[in-house]
Amino acid sequence: MAVVMIGNFMATLDSFIVVVAGPAIRADLRASAGDVQWVLAAYQLSYAILLITGGRLADLYGRRRLFTLGTAVFTLSSIACALAPDPGTLIAARAVQGAGAALMVPQVFALITVLVPQARRHSVYGVLGMVLGMATICGQLVGGLLISADLFGSGWRAVFWINVPIGVATILLALRHVPESRSAAARTLDIPGVLALSVALLLTVFPLIQGREQGWPWWTWACFVAGTVAFGVLTVIERAVDRRGGDPLMRLSLFRQRSFSLGLILVLAVYALISSYYLTLSTTMQDGLNMSAFGAGLVYAPAATTFFVFSLVAGRLVPRFGRRVLEAGAIIMAAGYLTTAVVLLSGPRITPLLVIPTLMLQSVGGGLLITPVLNTVLSRIKPESVGMASGALSTAQQVGSAVGVALIGAVFFNSFHPATDGRVHAAGHAFAMASIGACVIAVLAAVLVFLLPRARG
């Protein structure tokens, strides 16, 4: 499990580390703002679209095989990113890198379900939640440190070179320590289902990524409508495949399990908070308080440490107290966002020391909620369905991130008016508004937690 979590860490880290490298990429490659946005979007799109397919392929051909293949694709495409001579090459390499991540990540959840006894899964998910949280934070810290260090004159390219030795080591360790497993029930890949799902996710995720920057033009709403239709077509296809005794990409009976269907929506809501909120915090610290990327990353460090501790604590508490741990986490997390907003709107100018305690309060709740909810989604899934369920869980994480950036990002940037209010005051006000928006989503997450089954452990 330690080996495959390295792959998950790399995939999550690369979702955030390029945000820090954006200005340097733009200057070095003479890229436009749209090019830099596509360096981010290409990775997110291919990653989100291929996750369920990656999980299903592993059911068919072996989870270790797909994990090592995904790591190899991720590592080779990282080399291509680091050597990219122009924006177009970098964007194409990032799309391939996202595909590699989509082959790696679902196998982590699947292998936990297949290899770890039920009684120990809470502890393992506690570590996994810590890994995901630390990767989110380290994207800012590591990215800022590598670019500032300018190792061997590599500049921004170091954020991709660092993946190469880690990727090679991960492949060698996986071949030695990760046992092979596959689904006994999986027979063929449902190609019509793959195509319908890919189109549906593309039509949903693409406008979420591009919409806010372009002012939500008409085509974004047309994509959402078309995406809904595509999901309807997917449902028809999967039912038909299931009725004739075939092997559907997604078994719709999974969604009749309340722990799975509600858990997926809960994961989507929680991950809508993580990516978007730390993006607005980074903008607040850098554009509002004129801090460096590395300095902004240090603001997260106490919260990251808190998340680390309470992720591990959650793994010990859930077997004893069950859903009550998630309920407490959801309430504390919502209170943390609300407290941030109240503190900032009560008058004082925003400073790192002002928000660090409230960020830590958010992380207490996040550690108690985020890690156990991953186990909640997969706890009652049968081994033969774990690949498709793991892919769905990973997809919910990525779609949630895109939704959060669109919603919370819109609230933040619509409230950020440095030209008229002054940078510091504008950043504090906008971050307070983003905190209110995050609180609303956190309250929704809390409601979903209270609707989950009450099964202990």
FIKESE-842915 format. One record per residue (C-alpha): residue number from 1; residue in one letter; x negated, z negated, y negated. Coordinates in steps of 0.2 Angstrom, whole numbers, padded with zeros to 4 digits. Each point is the difference from the previous one (the first is absolute). Example, Ala and Ser with C-alpha at 12.3 -4.5 7.8 and 13.67 -1.06 7.14 Angstrom:
2
(kollum 1; 'a'; (-0062; -0039; 0022));
(kollum 2; 's'; (-0006; 0003; -0017));
This chain:
457
(kollum 1; 'm'; (0000; 0000; 0000));
(kollum 2; 'a'; (-0014; -0004; -0012));
(kollum 3; 'v'; (-0007; 0018; 0003));
(kollum 4; 'v'; (0017; 0009; -0004));
(kollum 5; 'm'; (0003; -0011; -0015));
(kollum 6; 'i'; (-0016; 0008; -0008));
(kollum 7; 'g'; (0008; 0016; 0001));
(kollum 8; 'n'; (0016; -0007; -0008));
(kollum 9; 'f'; (-0011; -0008; -0014));
(kollum 10; 'm'; (-0008; 0017; -0004));
(kollum 11; 'a'; (0016; 0009; -0001));
(kollum 12; 't'; (0008; -0012; -0012));
(kollum 13; 'l'; (-0016; -0002; -0010));
(kollum 14; 'd'; (-0001; 0019; -0003));
(kollum 15; 's'; (0018; -0001; -0007));
(kollum 16; 'f'; (-0006; -0011; -0014));
(kollum 17; 'i'; (-0019; 0003; -0003));
(kollum 18; 'v'; (0002; 0018; -0007));
(kollum 19; 'v'; (0011; -0007; -0014));
(kollum 20; 'v'; (-0016; -0009; -0007));
(kollum 21; 'a'; (-0010; 0016; 0003));
(kollum 22; 'g'; (0012; 0011; -0009));
(kollum 23; 'p'; (-0008; 0001; -0017));
(kollum 24; 'a'; (-0017; 0003; 0007));
(kollum 25; 'i'; (0007; 0014; 0011));
(kollum 26; 'r'; (0008; 0008; -0015));
(kollum 27; 'a'; (-0016; 0000; -0010));
(kollum 28; 'd'; (-0012; 0005; 0014));
(kollum 29; 'l'; (0011; 0015; 0007));
(kollum 30; 'r'; (0008; 0004; -0017));
(kollum 31; 'a'; (0016; -0003; 0008));
(kollum 32; 's'; (0017; -0001; -0009));
(kollum 33; 'a'; (0011; -0015; 0000));
(kollum 34; 'g'; (0011; 0010; 0012));
(kollum 35; 'd'; (-0014; 0003; 0012));
(kollum 36; 'v'; (-0005; -0019; 0000));
(kollum 37; 'q'; (0019; -0004; 0004));
(kollum 38; 'w'; (-0001; 0012; 0014));
(kollum 39; 'v'; (-0015; -0008; 0007));
(kollum 40; 'l'; (0011; -0015; 0003));
(kollum 41; 'a'; (0016; 0009; 0004));
(kollum 42; 'a'; (-0008; 0011; 0014));
(kollum 43; 'y'; (-0006; -0015; 0010));
(kollum 44; 'q'; (0017; -0009; -0002));
(kollum 45; 'l'; (0010; 0015; 0004));
(kollum 46; 's'; (-0009; 0005; 0016));
(kollum 47; 'y'; (-0001; -0019; 0005));
(kollum 48; 'a'; (0018; -0003; -0002));
(kollum 49; 'i'; (0007; 0016; 0008));
(kollum 50; 'l'; (-0011; -0001; 0016));
(kollum 51; 'l'; (0001; -0019; 0005));
(kollum 52; 'i'; (0015; 0001; 0012));
(kollum 53; 't'; (-0007; 0016; 0008));
(kollum 54; 'g'; (-0017; -0009; 0001));
(kollum 55; 'g'; (0009; -0014; 0009));
(kollum 56; 'r'; (0009; 0012; 0012));
(kollum 57; 'l'; (-0016; 0010; 0004));
(kollum 58; 'a'; (-0008; -0017; 0005));
(kollum 59; 'd'; (0015; -0003; 0012));
(kollum 60; 'l'; (-0004; 0016; 0009));
(kollum 61; 'y'; (-0019; 0002; -0001));
(kollum 62; 'g'; (-0006; -0018; -0001));
(kollum 63; 'r'; (-0001; -0013; -0014));
(kollum 64; 'r'; (-0019; -0002; 0001));
(kollum 65; 'r'; (-0003; 0019; 0000));
(kollum 66; 'l'; (0011; 0003; -0015));
(kollum 67; 'f'; (-0008; -0015; -0009));
(kollum 68; 't'; (-0017; 0007; 0002));
(kollum 69; 'l'; (0005; 0017; -0004));
(kollum 70; 'g'; (0008; -0006; -0016));
(kollum 71; 't'; (-0015; -0010; -0004));
(kollum 72; 'a'; (-0011; 0016; 0003));
(kollum 73; 'v'; (0011; 0010; -0011));
(kollum 74; 'f'; (0000; -0013; -0014));
(kollum 75; 't'; (-0019; -0002; 0001));
(kollum 76; 'l'; (-0004; 0019; -0001));
(kollum 77; 's'; (0013; 0003; -0014));
(kollum 78; 's'; (-0009; -0015; -0009));
(kollum 79; 'i'; (-0016; 0010; 0001));
(kollum 80; 'a'; (0009; 0016; -0007));
(kollum 81; 'c'; (0007; -0011; -0014));
(kollum 82; 'a'; (-0017; -0007; -0004));
(kollum 83; 'l'; (-0007; 0018; -0001));
(kollum 84; 'a'; (0014; 0008; -0009));
(kollum 85; 'p'; (-0006; 0012; -0013));
(kollum 86; 'd'; (0016; 0003; -0009));
(kollum 87; 'p'; (0017; -0008; -0002));
(kollum 88; 'g'; (0009; 0012; 0013));
(kollum 89; 't'; (-0012; -0004; 0014));
(kollum 90; 'l'; (0002; -0019; -0004));
(kollum 91; 'i'; (0019; 0001; 0001));
(kollum 92; 'a'; (0000; 0010; 0016));
(kollum 93; 'a'; (-0013; -0013; 0008));
(kollum 94; 'r'; (0011; -0014; -0006));
(kollum 95; 'a'; (0016; 0008; 0009));
(kollum 96; 'v'; (-0010; 0001; 0016));
(kollum 97; 'q'; (-0006; -0018; -0002));
(kollum 98; 'g'; (0018; -0006; -0002));
(kollum 99; 'a'; (0004; 0009; 0017));
(kollum 100; 'g'; (-0015; -0009; 0008));
(kollum 101; 'a'; (0008; -0017; -0007));
(kollum 102; 'a'; (0017; 0005; 0007));
(kollum 103; 'l'; (-0008; 0002; 0018));
(kollum 104; 'm'; (-0009; -0017; -0002));
(kollum 105; 'v'; (0012; -0012; -0007));
(kollum 106; 'p'; (0016; 0000; 0012));
(kollum 107; 'q'; (-0012; -0004; 0014));
(kollum 108; 'v'; (-0004; -0017; -0007));
(kollum 109; 'f'; (0018; -0006; 0000));
(kollum 110; 'a'; (0003; 0009; 0017));
(kollum 111; 'l'; (-0016; -0009; 0008));
(kollum 112; 'i'; (0005; -0017; -0006));
(kollum 113; 't'; (0017; 0002; 0008));
(kollum 114; 'v'; (-0007; 0007; 0017));
(kollum 115; 'l'; (-0016; -0011; 0001));
(kollum 116; 'v'; (0004; -0016; -0008));
(kollum 117; 'p'; (0011; -0013; 0009));
(kollum 118; 'q'; (0016; -0004; -0010));
(kollum 119; 'a'; (-0006; -0018; -0003));
(kollum 120; 'r'; (-0016; 0005; -0009));
(kollum 121; 'r'; (0007; 0015; -0010));
(kollum 122; 'h'; (0004; -0011; -0015));
(kollum 123; 's'; (-0018; -0005; -0002));
(kollum 124; 'v'; (-0005; 0018; 0002));
(kollum 125; 'y'; (0012; 0006; -0013));
(kollum 126; 'g'; (-0006; -0014; -0011));
(kollum 127; 'v'; (-0017; 0008; 0000));
(kollum 128; 'l'; (0007; 0018; -0002));
(kollum 129; 'g'; (0010; -0005; -0015));
(kollum 130; 'm'; (-0016; -0008; -0007));
(kollum 131; 'v'; (-0010; 0016; 0003));
(kollum 132; 'l'; (0013; 0011; -0008));
(kollum 133; 'g'; (0001; -0012; -0015));
(kollum 134; 'm'; (-0019; -0001; -0002));
(kollum 135; 'a'; (-0001; 0019; 0001));
(kollum 136; 't'; (0012; 0002; -0014));
(kollum 137; 'i'; (-0010; -0012; -0011));
(kollum 138; 'c'; (-0017; 0006; 0006));
(kollum 139; 'g'; (0004; 0018; -0006));
(kollum 140; 'q'; (-0002; -0006; -0018));
(kollum 141; 'l'; (-0015; -0011; 0004));
(kollum 142; 'v'; (-0010; 0011; 0011));
(kollum 143; 'g'; (0004; 0016; -0010));
(kollum 144; 'g'; (-0005; -0008; -0016));
(kollum 145; 'l'; (-0016; -0007; 0007));
(kollum 146; 'l'; (-0005; 0016; 0009));
(kollum 147; 'i'; (0003; 0011; -0015));
(kollum 148; 's'; (-0009; -0012; -0012));
(kollum 149; 'a'; (-0015; -0001; 0012));
(kollum 150; 'd'; (-0002; 0019; 0001));
(kollum 151; 'l'; (-0009; -0001; 0016));
(kollum 152; 'f'; (-0013; 0014; 0002));
(kollum 153; 'g'; (0008; 0008; -0015));
(kollum 154; 's'; (0016; 0003; 0011));
(kollum 155; 'g'; (0012; -0006; -0013));
(kollum 156; 'w'; (0018; 0001; 0005));
(kollum 157; 'r'; (-0005; 0009; 0017));
(kollum 158; 'a'; (-0006; -0017; 0006));
(kollum 159; 'v'; (0019; -0006; 0003));
(kollum 160; 'f'; (0001; 0014; 0013));
(kollum 161; 'w'; (-0018; -0002; 0007));
(kollum 162; 'i'; (0003; -0018; 0005));
(kollum 163; 'n'; (0013; 0006; 0012));
(kollum 164; 'v'; (-0012; 0009; 0011));
(kollum 165; 'p'; (-0011; -0014; 0008));
(kollum 166; 'i'; (0016; -0011; 0002));
(kollum 167; 'g'; (0009; 0015; 0008));
(kollum 168; 'v'; (-0014; 0004; 0012));
(kollum 169; 'a'; (-0002; -0018; 0005));
(kollum 170; 't'; (0019; -0002; 0002));
(kollum 171; 'i'; (0001; 0015; 0012));
(kollum 172; 'l'; (-0015; -0007; 0011));
(kollum 173; 'l'; (0008; -0017; 0001));
(kollum 174; 'a'; (0017; 0007; 0004));
(kollum 175; 'l'; (-0007; 0010; 0014));
(kollum 176; 'r'; (-0008; -0016; 0007));
(kollum 177; 'h'; (0013; -0013; -0003));
(kollum 178; 'v'; (0017; 0007; -0003));
(kollum 179; 'p'; (0010; 0004; 0017));
(kollum 180; 'e'; (0010; 0016; 0002));
(kollum 181; 's'; (0019; -0001; 0000));
(kollum 182; 'r'; (0014; 0012; -0001));
(kollum 183; 's'; (0019; 0000; 0002));
(kollum 184; 'a'; (0006; 0003; 0018));
(kollum 185; 'a'; (0016; 0007; -0007));
(kollum 186; 'a'; (-0008; 0013; -0012));
(kollum 187; 'r'; (0001; 0017; 0007));
(kollum 188; 't'; (-0001; 0013; -0014));
(kollum 189; 'l'; (-0002; 0001; -0019));
(kollum 190; 'd'; (0017; 0004; -0008));
(kollum 191; 'i'; (-0006; 0015; -0011));
(kollum 192; 'p'; (0017; 0003; -0009));
(kollum 193; 'g'; (0001; -0019; -0004));
(kollum 194; 'v'; (-0018; 0000; -0007));
(kollum 195; 'l'; (0004; 0015; -0011));
(kollum 196; 'a'; (0017; -0008; -0006));
(kollum 197; 'l'; (-0008; -0017; -0003));
(kollum 198; 's'; (-0015; 0008; -0009));
(kollum 199; 'v'; (0011; 0010; -0012));
(kollum 200; 'a'; (0011; -0016; -0003));
(kollum 201; 'l'; (-0015; -0011; -0004));
(kollum 202; 'l'; (-0008; 0014; -0011));
(kollum 203; 'l'; (0016; 0002; -0010));
(kollum 204; 't'; (0001; -0019; -0002));
(kollum 205; 'v'; (-0017; -0006; -0003));
(kollum 206; 'f'; (-0007; 0015; -0011));
(kollum 207; 'p'; (0013; -0003; -0015));
(kollum 208; 'l'; (-0004; -0019; 0001));
(kollum 209; 'i'; (-0018; 0003; -0002));
(kollum 210; 'q'; (0002; 0014; -0013));
(kollum 211; 'g'; (0016; -0004; -0009));
(kollum 212; 'r'; (-0005; -0014; -0012));
(kollum 213; 'e'; (-0015; 0009; -0007));
(kollum 214; 'q'; (0011; 0016; -0003));
(kollum 215; 'g'; (0015; -0010; -0008));
(kollum 216; 'w'; (0011; 0002; 0015));
(kollum 217; 'p'; (0005; 0019; -0002));
(kollum 218; 'w'; (0015; 0008; 0009));
(kollum 219; 'w'; (-0010; 0005; 0015));
(kollum 220; 't'; (-0005; -0018; 0005));
(kollum 221; 'w'; (0019; -0004; 0002));
(kollum 222; 'a'; (0003; 0017; 0009));
(kollum 223; 'c'; (-0014; -0006; 0012));
(kollum 224; 'f'; (0008; -0016; 0003));
(kollum 225; 'v'; (0017; 0008; 0004));
(kollum 226; 'a'; (-0009; 0013; 0011));
(kollum 227; 'g'; (-0009; -0014; 0009));
(kollum 228; 't'; (0016; -0009; 0004));
(kollum 229; 'v'; (0006; 0016; 0008));
(kollum 230; 'a'; (-0016; 0001; 0009));
(kollum 231; 'f'; (0002; -0017; 0007));
(kollum 232; 'g'; (0018; 0004; 0005));
(kollum 233; 'v'; (-0007; 0016; 0010));
(kollum 234; 'l'; (-0013; -0011; 0008));
(kollum 235; 't'; (0014; -0012; 0006));
(kollum 236; 'v'; (0009; 0014; 0008));
(kollum 237; 'i'; (-0015; 0007; 0008));
(kollum 238; 'e'; (-0005; -0017; 0007));
(kollum 239; 'r'; (0017; -0003; 0007));
(kollum 240; 'a'; (0001; 0017; 0008));
(kollum 241; 'v'; (-0017; -0003; 0008));
(kollum 242; 'd'; (0005; -0017; 0006));
(kollum 243; 'r'; (0017; 0006; 0008));
(kollum 244; 'r'; (-0009; 0013; 0010));
(kollum 245; 'g'; (-0012; -0013; 0007));
(kollum 246; 'g'; (-0015; 0006; -0010));
(kollum 247; 'd'; (-0013; -0010; -0009));
(kollum 248; 'p'; (0004; -0002; -0018));
(kollum 249; 'l'; (-0012; -0003; -0014));
(kollum 250; 'm'; (0010; -0015; -0006));
(kollum 251; 'r'; (0012; -0008; 0012));
(kollum 252; 'l'; (0015; -0004; -0011));
(kollum 253; 's'; (0005; -0015; 0011));
(kollum 254; 'l'; (-0015; -0009; -0008));
(kollum 255; 'f'; (0010; -0002; -0016));
(kollum 256; 'r'; (0014; -0009; 0009));
(kollum 257; 'q'; (-0012; -0015; 0001));
(kollum 258; 'r'; (0003; -0011; -0015));
(kollum 259; 's'; (-0017; -0007; 0000));
(kollum 260; 'f'; (-0007; 0018; 0000));
(kollum 261; 's'; (0011; 0008; -0013));
(kollum 262; 'l'; (0001; -0014; -0012));
(kollum 263; 'g'; (-0018; -0003; 0002));
(kollum 264; 'l'; (-0005; 0018; -0004));
(kollum 265; 'i'; (0010; -0002; -0017));
(kollum 266; 'l'; (-0008; -0017; -0003));
(kollum 267; 'v'; (-0018; 0008; 0003));
(kollum 268; 'l'; (0005; 0014; -0012));
(kollum 269; 'a'; (0005; -0012; -0013));
(kollum 270; 'v'; (-0015; -0011; 0002));
(kollum 271; 'y'; (-0013; 0014; -0001));
(kollum 272; 'a'; (0009; 0007; -0015));
(kollum 273; 'l'; (-0006; -0016; -0008));
(kollum 274; 'i'; (-0018; 0000; 0006));
(kollum 275; 's'; (-0007; 0017; -0006));
(kollum 276; 's'; (0010; 0001; -0016));
(kollum 277; 'y'; (-0003; -0017; -0007));
(kollum 278; 'y'; (-0018; 0000; 0002));
(kollum 279; 'l'; (-0001; 0017; -0007));
(kollum 280; 't'; (0009; -0007; -0016));
(kollum 281; 'l'; (-0011; -0015; 0000));
(kollum 282; 's'; (-0016; 0011; 0001));
(kollum 283; 't'; (0007; 0011; -0015));
(kollum 284; 't'; (0004; -0016; -0009));
(kollum 285; 'm'; (-0018; -0007; 0002));
(kollum 286; 'q'; (-0009; 0016; -0003));
(kollum 287; 'd'; (0011; 0009; -0014));
(kollum 288; 'g'; (0007; -0016; -0008));
(kollum 289; 'l'; (-0015; -0012; 0001));
(kollum 290; 'n'; (-0014; 0013; 0001));
(kollum 291; 'm'; (-0007; -0007; 0016));
(kollum 292; 's'; (-0011; 0010; 0012));
(kollum 293; 'a'; (0008; 0005; 0017));
(kollum 294; 'f'; (-0011; -0013; 0008));
(kollum 295; 'g'; (0005; -0013; -0012));
(kollum 296; 'a'; (0018; 0004; 0003));
(kollum 297; 'g'; (-0003; -0001; 0019));
(kollum 298; 'l'; (-0007; -0018; -0003));
(kollum 299; 'v'; (0016; -0005; -0008));
(kollum 300; 'y'; (0008; 0003; 0017));
(kollum 301; 'a'; (-0013; -0010; 0010));
(kollum 302; 'p'; (0009; -0017; -0001));
(kollum 303; 'a'; (0016; 0008; 0006));
(kollum 304; 'a'; (-0009; 0009; 0014));
(kollum 305; 't'; (-0007; -0016; 0006));
(kollum 306; 't'; (0017; -0008; -0001));
(kollum 307; 'f'; (0008; 0014; 0010));
(kollum 308; 'f'; (-0014; -0001; 0013));
(kollum 309; 'v'; (0003; -0018; 0003));
(kollum 310; 'f'; (0019; 0000; 0001));
(kollum 311; 's'; (0000; 0016; 0011));
(kollum 312; 'l'; (-0009; -0011; 0013));
(kollum 313; 'v'; (0011; -0015; -0004));
(kollum 314; 'a'; (0015; 0011; 0003));
(kollum 315; 'g'; (-0006; 0005; 0018));
(kollum 316; 'r'; (0000; -0019; 0004));
(kollum 317; 'l'; (0016; -0004; -0008));
(kollum 318; 'v'; (0012; 0014; 0006));
(kollum 319; 'p'; (-0001; -0005; 0019));
(kollum 320; 'r'; (0006; -0017; -0005));
(kollum 321; 'f'; (0012; 0003; -0014));
(kollum 322; 'g'; (0006; 0018; 0003));
(kollum 323; 'r'; (0009; 0009; -0014));
(kollum 324; 'r'; (-0001; -0015; -0012));
(kollum 325; 'v'; (-0018; 0005; -0004));
(kollum 326; 'l'; (0005; 0017; -0005));
(kollum 327; 'e'; (0014; -0007; -0011));
(kollum 328; 'a'; (-0012; -0012; -0009));
(kollum 329; 'g'; (-0012; 0014; -0003));
(kollum 330; 'a'; (0013; 0011; -0007));
(kollum 331; 'i'; (0006; -0013; -0012));
(kollum 332; 'i'; (-0017; -0005; -0005));
(kollum 333; 'm'; (-0005; 0018; -0003));
(kollum 334; 'a'; (0015; 0003; -0011));
(kollum 335; 'a'; (-0004; -0016; -0010));
(kollum 336; 'g'; (-0017; 0006; -0003));
(kollum 337; 'y'; (0005; 0016; -0008));
(kollum 338; 'l'; (0013; -0009; -0010));
(kollum 339; 't'; (-0013; -0013; -0006));
(kollum 340; 't'; (-0012; 0014; -0005));
(kollum 341; 'a'; (0014; 0008; -0011));
(kollum 342; 'v'; (0005; -0017; -0008));
(kollum 343; 'v'; (-0017; -0005; -0004));
(kollum 344; 'l'; (-0004; 0017; -0008));
(kollum 345; 'l'; (0016; 0001; -0010));
(kollum 346; 's'; (-0001; -0018; -0006));
(kollum 347; 'g'; (-0013; 0005; -0013));
(kollum 348; 'p'; (-0018; -0001; 0005));
(kollum 349; 'r'; (-0011; 0015; 0000));
(kollum 350; 'i'; (-0004; 0006; 0017));
(kollum 351; 't'; (-0017; -0005; 0007));
(kollum 352; 'p'; (-0007; 0000; 0018));
(kollum 353; 'l'; (0001; -0019; 0001));
(kollum 354; 'l'; (0018; 0000; -0006));
(kollum 355; 'v'; (0006; 0011; 0015));
(kollum 356; 'i'; (-0012; -0005; 0014));
(kollum 357; 'p'; (0010; -0016; 0005));
(kollum 358; 't'; (0016; 0010; 0001));
(kollum 359; 'l'; (-0008; 0014; 0010));
(kollum 360; 'm'; (-0006; -0014; 0012));
(kollum 361; 'l'; (0018; -0006; 0001));
(kollum 362; 'q'; (0006; 0018; 0004));
(kollum 363; 's'; (-0014; 0000; 0014));
(kollum 364; 'v'; (0006; -0016; 0008));
(kollum 365; 'g'; (0017; 0008; 0003));
(kollum 366; 'g'; (-0007; 0017; 0004));
(kollum 367; 'g'; (-0012; -0008; 0014));
(kollum 368; 'l'; (0015; -0009; 0007));
(kollum 369; 'l'; (0011; 0015; 0000));
(kollum 370; 'i'; (-0009; 0016; 0002));
(kollum 371; 't'; (-0010; -0004; 0016));
(kollum 372; 'p'; (0014; -0007; 0010));
(kollum 373; 'v'; (0012; 0014; -0005));
(kollum 374; 'l'; (-0011; 0013; 0009));
(kollum 375; 'n'; (0002; -0009; 0016));
(kollum 376; 't'; (0019; -0002; -0003));
(kollum 377; 'v'; (0002; 0019; -0001));
(kollum 378; 'l'; (-0009; 0003; 0017));
(kollum 379; 's'; (0004; -0016; 0009));
(kollum 380; 'r'; (0014; 0007; 0011));
(kollum 381; 'i'; (-0006; 0017; 0002));
(kollum 382; 'k'; (-0003; 0006; 0018));
(kollum 383; 'p'; (-0018; 0006; 0005));
(kollum 384; 'e'; (0007; 0018; 0002));
(kollum 385; 's'; (0006; 0001; -0017));
(kollum 386; 'v'; (-0014; -0009; -0009));
(kollum 387; 'g'; (-0008; 0016; -0006));
(kollum 388; 'm'; (0015; 0007; -0010));
(kollum 389; 'a'; (0004; -0018; -0006));
(kollum 390; 's'; (-0018; -0002; -0006));
(kollum 391; 'g'; (0001; 0017; -0009));
(kollum 392; 'a'; (0016; -0005; -0008));
(kollum 393; 'l'; (-0007; -0017; -0006));
(kollum 394; 's'; (-0016; 0009; -0007));
(kollum 395; 't'; (0011; 0013; -0009));
(kollum 396; 'a'; (0011; -0014; -0008));
(kollum 397; 'q'; (-0016; -0007; -0007));
(kollum 398; 'q'; (-0005; 0016; -0008));
(kollum 399; 'v'; (0017; 0005; -0006));
(kollum 400; 'g'; (0002; -0017; -0007));
(kollum 401; 's'; (-0016; 0001; -0010));
(kollum 402; 'a'; (0006; 0017; -0007));
(kollum 403; 'v'; (0017; -0007; -0005));
(kollum 404; 'g'; (-0008; -0016; -0008));
(kollum 405; 'v'; (-0013; 0011; -0010));
(kollum 406; 'a'; (0015; 0010; -0006));
(kollum 407; 'l'; (0011; -0014; -0005));
(kollum 408; 'i'; (-0011; -0014; -0006));
(kollum 409; 'g'; (-0012; 0013; -0007));
(kollum 410; 'a'; (0015; 0007; -0010));
(kollum 411; 'v'; (0005; -0017; -0007));
(kollum 412; 'f'; (-0018; -0004; -0005));
(kollum 413; 'f'; (-0005; 0016; -0008));
(kollum 414; 'n'; (0017; 0002; -0009));
(kollum 415; 's'; (-0004; -0018; -0008));
(kollum 416; 'f'; (-0018; 0003; -0004));
(kollum 417; 'h'; (-0002; 0006; -0018));
(kollum 418; 'p'; (-0018; -0004; -0006));
(kollum 419; 'a'; (0001; 0011; -0015));
(kollum 420; 't'; (0014; -0010; -0008));
(kollum 421; 'd'; (-0002; -0017; 0008));
(kollum 422; 'g'; (-0019; -0002; 0002));
(kollum 423; 'r'; (-0009; 0002; 0017));
(kollum 424; 'v'; (0000; -0019; 0005));
(kollum 425; 'h'; (0018; -0003; -0005));
(kollum 426; 'a'; (0007; 0016; 0007));
(kollum 427; 'a'; (-0009; -0003; 0017));
(kollum 428; 'g'; (0007; -0018; 0001));
(kollum 429; 'h'; (0017; 0006; -0004));
(kollum 430; 'a'; (0000; 0014; 0012));
(kollum 431; 'f'; (-0007; -0011; 0014));
(kollum 432; 'a'; (0013; -0013; -0003));
(kollum 433; 'm'; (0013; 0014; 0002));
(kollum 434; 'a'; (-0008; 0006; 0016));
(kollum 435; 's'; (0000; -0018; 0006));
(kollum 436; 'i'; (0019; 0000; -0003));
(kollum 437; 'g'; (0002; 0016; 0010));
(kollum 438; 'a'; (-0011; -0007; 0014));
(kollum 439; 'c'; (0011; -0016; 0000));
(kollum 440; 'v'; (0016; 0011; 0002));
(kollum 441; 'i'; (-0008; 0008; 0016));
(kollum 442; 'a'; (-0006; -0016; 0006));
(kollum 443; 'v'; (0017; -0008; -0001));
(kollum 444; 'l'; (0007; 0015; 0010));
(kollum 445; 'a'; (-0014; -0003; 0013));
(kollum 446; 'a'; (0006; -0018; 0001));
(kollum 447; 'v'; (0018; 0005; 0003));
(kollum 448; 'l'; (-0006; 0011; 0014));
(kollum 449; 'v'; (-0010; -0014; 0008));
(kollum 450; 'f'; (0015; -0011; 0000));
(kollum 451; 'l'; (0009; 0014; 0010));
(kollum 452; 'l'; (-0013; 0001; 0013));
(kollum 453; 'p'; (0003; -0007; 0018));
(kollum 454; 'r'; (-0003; -0019; 0001));
(kollum 455; 'a'; (-0011; 0002; 0016));
(kollum 456; 'r'; (-0015; -0012; 0000));
(kollum 457; 'g'; (-0018; 0006; 0003));
